[in-house]
Amino acid sequence: MTLAVLPEVETISPELKLHCIACDATLPPTLVYRCPDCGGILEVVRQKPEGHSWLRADFVGDGITLGEGGTPLRELRPNLLHAGFSGRLLVKDETRNPSGSFKDRLVAAALSRAIALGATGIVSASSGNAGAAAACYAANAGVPAIIVCPDATPRGKLAQIVAYGAALEQVPGHYGNAFEHARQICAETGYANLTTTYLNPYGVDALRLIGQELYEQMECVGPDWIAIPTSSGPLVKGVFQGFMDRAGKVPRLIAAQSEGCAPIARAFEDGKIDVDGWENPNTIASGISDPLQAYPEEGSLTLSLVRASKGLAYAVGDVGIREAMIDLARKAGLFCEPTGAASLAAARDLFIKGTIGSSDTVVCIVTGHGFKDFAAWT
């Protein structure tokens, strides 16, 4: 494979360090993905900017960005949640990102840091959206990309990956198998791992911008609830962290999962602290079908954040997800994949159960565009 000349990327927030949330170790900001002492999850620690909010440029280099982030917050008719709901219903429309999902935010930041640290190529395990984002941004930056997907990945997502020129490898079984195969490729090639679980701390760190955006778009008055389609959970952390950065407190978060793959929701329902891996994931919401078998501690971190917000993790059935997806398209003009509609589906169930009040303000994050999975509409 011929390597392209790497683009010039300005230094991004050099005052960084990595912190292990398990053993409290501090490390320099290198291409490391787990704590070398205990194997714990790493997070970025950076100085808060003085006199202004975080900016995209604090995370993403000029040579990398494609204009990701800054997505609209739309107010919808309240009866789209339920006929008896009289509060406010809003959607954060992440389908507007360059490759069609919120994964662009993570990939742009992770790729910027990887190139700044001398990476000559990237690898990403993906259920589809992260792979499309990684392929897209690698094409723009002129670096090679290898994307590893489960063999059941929707064809629309595979088409994107191939269109951007990445090398696609498919593996049998669930997402955890793709995750392990991507790690092996990184070990063999020396490429940077841009897998968008909690594995790449620089990508996760950039998601604090989505929480900040929501806070500012809500005119500094947080909603009562934010529903978030959730796999391992970096988006939950981003919303949590962004609100903490700007407001010092967080709205109640709903980690929305599918009943066919709900390790975090199961642990919440059972009152557990630690999340166990899920056996045999089976759901139309492919973007949240990660069983967390290889890294259940990531689910445990997400669960702790949900509880800290006084929120909950909740699993909704595929029928409810499909109905929400259709209603978003036909009643709000928002064409999304099943995963993206899981947030509205969960909010609907929780309103019927009485958890969400009739006058509450609810934000649903819609994470991926409908073109990602045309088969879900047939």
N, C-alpha and C positions, 0 to 999 in steps of 0.2 A: 504494500500500500504506500503510495507517495504522500508524504506529509506536506501540507501547505504551509506557507509562511504565516506565522502567528501574527494577528493584528496587534497594533500598539494599544494597550489598555492603560489608562491612567491609574495611579495608585489609589485604591479605595480605602478610606478610613483606616489608616495604618495603625492607629492605637487600638488594636484588637488583641484579645487573648481568648483561649478556649478554657472552659470550666467543665469539669465532670460533675454531673448532678448526683452521682452515687457516692464518690469518695472525696469530693471537694478539691481534687487536684487541679492545678493550673498549668496550662501548656501554651507554648507559642502557637501562632496561627499558621500551621502547616497543613498539608493534605493528609490529615489523620481523621479517622471516622469513628473510632471508639477509644475510650481511655486505655492507654497501654498498661496501666497499673491494675485496673479492676474490670475493664471491658464495659464500663458504664457509658451512658449517653452523654455526648458532648454538646455544649451550647456556647454560642458566641457571647462574649462580654465586650461591650463597646461603650465609649463615652457618649452620653446624651448630648446632642448639639445645643449650643447656647443661642437663645434668641429666635429659634425657629423649630419647626417640626422636622422629623426625619424626611429626607428627600430620596428619590430614586437614585440619585448620584452617590448617595452614601453607601449604596450596595452594589450598583451596576455601573460598569464602565461605559464610556461613550462609544467605544468600538463594538459593544455587545448589545446594547439596548435596541429593542424594536418597538418601544413605546408601550411596554406592558404596564399594567396597573392603572390607577386613576379611573376605574370602571364605574359606570353609573349606578346610583341607588334610585330605584323607581318605586313610586307608591302605586299599589294596585287597589282595586275595589275590595273592600273588606269581605264581601260575600264569596270571594275566591277562596278564602280560608274556610268559611262556613256561613250558612244563611243566618245563623244566630250570632255571628261575631260582629261587633260594632266598633272595634278598636281600629288600629292602623296596621296594615299589612304592607311591607316593603320587601323588595328583592334587590340584592346586590348581584349585578349581572356580570359574572366572570366569563361568560361566553364571548365578551368583547375583546379579550386578550388576543394577541397576534395569531397564536395557533389554536385558539378556541377554548382554552381552559385556564384556570388559575395556576396551573403548573408552570406557566411561563414566568411567573414571579420568582419561583424558586430556582428554576434553571438559569435564568439570566444572572442572578446573583452568584450561584454556584460556579457557573462557567467563568464569570469575571474573576473570581478568586482563583480558580484553577489555572487560568492562563497567567495571571499575575504571579503565580507560584511555579510557573514553568511547565505546566502540563502540555503534552503534545497531542492529546486525544482524549475522548471521553467515552464512558460506558454508562448505560442506565438500564436498570431493570424496571419494567413498566407493565401495568395492565392496559396501557395504550396512550393515555394523555401525556404522561411524563415523557414517554418515548417520542411522541410527536413533538413536544416542546424541545426536547434535547436535540432531536434531528434538525428542527427548524433553526435553532440558535447556533448550532454547530455549523450549519450550512452558511449562515450569515457571517460567522467568524472565520470560516475557512479552515476548520479543524475536523479531523475524522471522528465519526461517532459510530459506536456499536450499541444497538438496542436489543435487549433480550425481553421477550414477551411470552406469556403462556400461549399454548396453541389455540385456546378458545377466545383469544382477543378479538373484539369486533373488527370486521374487515375495513370499516371506515378509518379506524385508527391506524391499522397496518398500512393502508393506502397513503396516509399522510407521511408516515415514517419513510416509506420507500420513495415517495415523491421528493422528499428533501435530500435523498441520496445517502442516507445512513445504511450501514450494514445491519440487516435484520436477522436475528437468530430467534427461533421459536423453540420452546421446550414443552414437554408434556406436563400435565398436571396444573396445580394452582400457582399463584403468584410467588409463594415462598420458594419454589423451585427456580423461578427466574431470578429471584434475589440472590440465591446461592451461586448460580451460574455466572451472574454478572460479577460477583466478587472474585470468582476464579479467573475471569478474563482480565480484571484489573491487576491481579497478582502476576499474571503472565505478561501483560503488555506494559504495565506501569502507567496506564491511562488513569485519569481522574474518575472517581465514581460519583456520578450525579444522580444516583437513585434518590427519589424524593420521599422516602420515609424520613425518620429522624437521623438517617445515616450521615447525610451531608449537612453539617451544622451551619454552613454559610447560606445554603438555600433556605433552611428553616428560619434563620435569622431575618431574612428579607420579608417574611410573611407578617412581621409586625406592622408593615405598612398597610395591610388590609384592615387591621383593627384601628389604626390611626385614621384611615380614610373614612371608615364608618362613623367614628366619633365626630369627625369634622363635618361629614355630610349630614349628620343628625343635629348639627348646630350645637355641638357640645352637650347634648342631652341624650344620654344613652337609652336605648330601647329596653323594654322589660325582658325580652328574649331574643337570642340569636340562634337560629337553627343552622347546623353545619353538616353537610354530608361528610362522613368520617370513615376512614380506613384505619391507618395507624394513628393519625391525628395531628400532623404538623399544622394544619389549617386552624385547628382548635387552639393550638399554642400561639399562632400568629395573632388571632383575634384577641386572645387573653392578654398577650404581651403588649399589643398596640393600645388597648384600653388602659392598661396599667401605666404605660409610658405617658399617656396624655391626661388621664383622669384619676389615676390612682385607685380605681375600682372597675369592676367588670360586670356587665349585664349577665343574667342567667343564661348559660350556654346549653344548647341541646346538641349532643353528639348523635347525629342521625345515622343509623345503620340499617341494613336489610336483615330481615328475619333469617335469610339464607346464609348469612355470614355476619354474626353479631357478637364477637368475643368481648368487646367493651361493654355493650349493653347487657350482656348476660352477667358479667361481673358486677355491674351496677345493681341489677335486679337482685342478685344474690348477696349484696352487701359486702362484697370482697374488696380488698385493697389491690391484690395482684390479679392480672388478667391471664387467663389460660388460652392457649391456641384453640382455634376452631377446626373441627373435622369436616371435610367434604363441603366446602363452600358451594352454594348453588343459588344464584340470583341473577335477575336481568340487569342489576346495577353493577356492571363489571368493574367500575372504578372504585368501588368500596368492597371488593370481594377478596381482600387480603386476610387470610386466616391467622396471621401473626404467630405462626408456629415457630418461626426461626428467631423471633425477637418480641416475645410477649411483653417484655419490660416497656416497650414503646406504648403499648396499649395502657399499661399501668400508669405511665406518665400522663397520658391524655385523660384517663379517668380521674387522676388527682386534680387536674386543672378544672374539669367539669364540676367536681365536688367543691372545689375552692370558690367557684362562681355561684354556688348554691343551685346549680343546674342539674341536668340528668343526661344519661345516655339511654337511647330508646331505639328499639328495632321495629321497623314497619314492614308489612308484607309487600310482595311484588305487585299485587293487585292495586294497593294504595299508591305505590310509586308510579305505576303506569297511569292511573287516573289523574294524578297530580301533573304528570308530564303532559298529558293531552290537554288538560285544562289550562296550563301555562301557555301552550301554543294557541289554543282556540279562543281563550278569553283574555289573554294578555299579550299575544303576539311574540311570545318568547319561546323559541325553538331550542329545546335542551335534550340531552340524553337522560336515561333513567337515573343515573347517579345524581345529576344536578337537581332532579325533582324530589329526591329523598328528603330534602329539608322541608319542603311544603307538605309532603305526605306525613312526616312526623308531627309537624305543627297541627295539622288537621286532627290527627288521632288524639293528641294531647289536649286540644280544645274540647273534643267530645268527652274525654275523661275528666274534664274539669281542672286540669293542671294549669292550662293557659286560661286566663280570665277573659270575659267578653269585651272588656274595654282596654285590654293590654295593647302594647305596641310590639309587633313581632317583625323581625328581619329574617328572611330566608336567603341564604347564600346559594346561588345557582352556579355550579362549578364548571359545567362543560356543555358545549354546543351540541345540538341535535345531529349535525352532520357526522359526529363521531360514531354513531351507531344507528344507521338507517334501518337495520333489521329489527330494531326494537319497535319500529312504527308499522311493521307489516303483520 
